[in-house]
Amino acid sequence: MLSFRSIPVAAVAALLLVSGEVRAGSPDAGPELPPGFSASEDDGPPDASAVLDAEGQTAAGPATKAPAAKAGAPEGKDKAPQAKPGGPEAKGAEQAGAPDSPGAPGTVQLEGQMEVVPPVPQGPPPWGSLAILGKEVAPGEVRELSLRISESFSGSGVEIPVVAIRGEKRGPTLCLTAGIHGDELNGVEIVREMVDQTRARGLAGTIIAVPIANLHGFQGSSRYLPDRRDLNRFFPGKARGNTASRIAFEIFQNVIRHCDKLIDLHTGSFHRSNLPQIRADLKDPGNLALAKAFGATVIVHNSGGKGTLRRAAQDAGIPAIIYEAGEPMRFQAQEIKRGVFGVRNVLVNLGMIKGSRVNLGEQRIFYETRWVRAERGGILVNEVRLGDEVREGDILGTITDPIRKGKSVVVSPYRGRVIGMVLAPVMIPGYAAFHIGIPGNKPVDTDDTIDQDRPE
């Protein structure tokens, strides 16, 4: 009998139909085609011993023909024995990589020929070092870096500290920023404690921490930069802008661009205190998920004023939230503790560390907030505290005239919860005194919810 290896496929098919000698499953019949494959219509003489590698190159030499059957021999006497399914012969033939094996890498054997199988798609590149601020941070490494943001009045460089923690395993990059307002200290301590507690060995992903973004203000115990500008009104900044814009540009381009998620840490502004809360543009699903993961008992819709860091991050496609807690110019243990627990909750939620989330209490979402303002000048005596539930018509405080002893009351026009309030008792008409979170079903943008950090 002729060997089918030396004649075209079309001729083989004709012989099969005429002679009927080759049975399904015999060695010369070739393997059955996998589902979805079909024999080529190429009539050229294929070399059955040729094996194509993943690059499409011929890997084997010329074929060795099997001896022809002897004339008059009993049917099947000189044929090669068939391998039983599951037997050692079958197992040996199925080993991947054998030159004539149908299972050779990158090939599929058809009737009398070979077809190249497309290479298996490669996965993500290996988890390697992080290139940041001109340095390489290797997996499993914690590195203290610095970012030159400006110069002092003496001409020396001003550099802010940056800490990069590169986990041993692949994961997202979470950025923590604090001290954008130089007098807000609770966030600085939250970042310090998180860096101190986090080990690169047990981390999947990367943490980039900026504990003091506004070093000028921090050194002078000031909310603002030396030119009296608010750094948190100039992001993402400009390379050739004013002082605040240049500093914002350096921070955003060299640090924030690396982030997948951002948590910006703040306190209340001048003479004000905030109930621990998360602020975010809740119209963005990524922000809402990040806010809920933090676990704060109060989540407030706030679309963010133009130039704020989280607004710029959000515009760049980075989910971003603010943790607001306490008052400026002091460390407050409970507010700091809640902040550390909240950041840790986010790490657990993102799969960056193992463990259980800390329950900080029942979460309430306020889609609208309003400031209640003084209508008279004088000395304010508060009748409510942070976190109190109030109804429409409740008295929030009393303003007393220090000279004539006249009194006027500050009444809440809303039902909700006190999430922020003034600490300084001296009032003039229009001064923001009480911040009320108002329940609702969907985000409402007002002057207060657009820019809650500037209630004046």
Secondary structure, DSSP 8 states (H G I E B T S, - for coil): ---GGGS-HHHHHHHHHHH--S-TTSGGG-----TT-------S---TT--B-TTS-B-S----------TT--TTTTS-----TTSHHHHHHT-TT-TT-TT-TTEEEETTEEEE-------S-----EEETTEEE-TTEEEEEEEEEEE-TTS-EEEEEEEEEE-SEEEEEEEEE--SSTT--HHHHHHHHHHHH--GGG-EEEEEEES-S-HHHHHTT-SS-TTS--GGGSTT--TTS-HHHHHHHHHHHHTGGG-SEEEEEE---TTEEEEEEEEE-TTSHHHHHHHHHH--SEEEE----TT-HHHHHHHTT--EEEEEEE-SSS--HHHHHHHHHHHHHHHHHTTSS-S-----S--EEESEEEEEE-SS-EEEEES--TT-EE-TT-EEEEEE-TTT--EEEEE--S-EEEEEEE---EE-TT-EEEEEEE--SS----HHHH-TT---
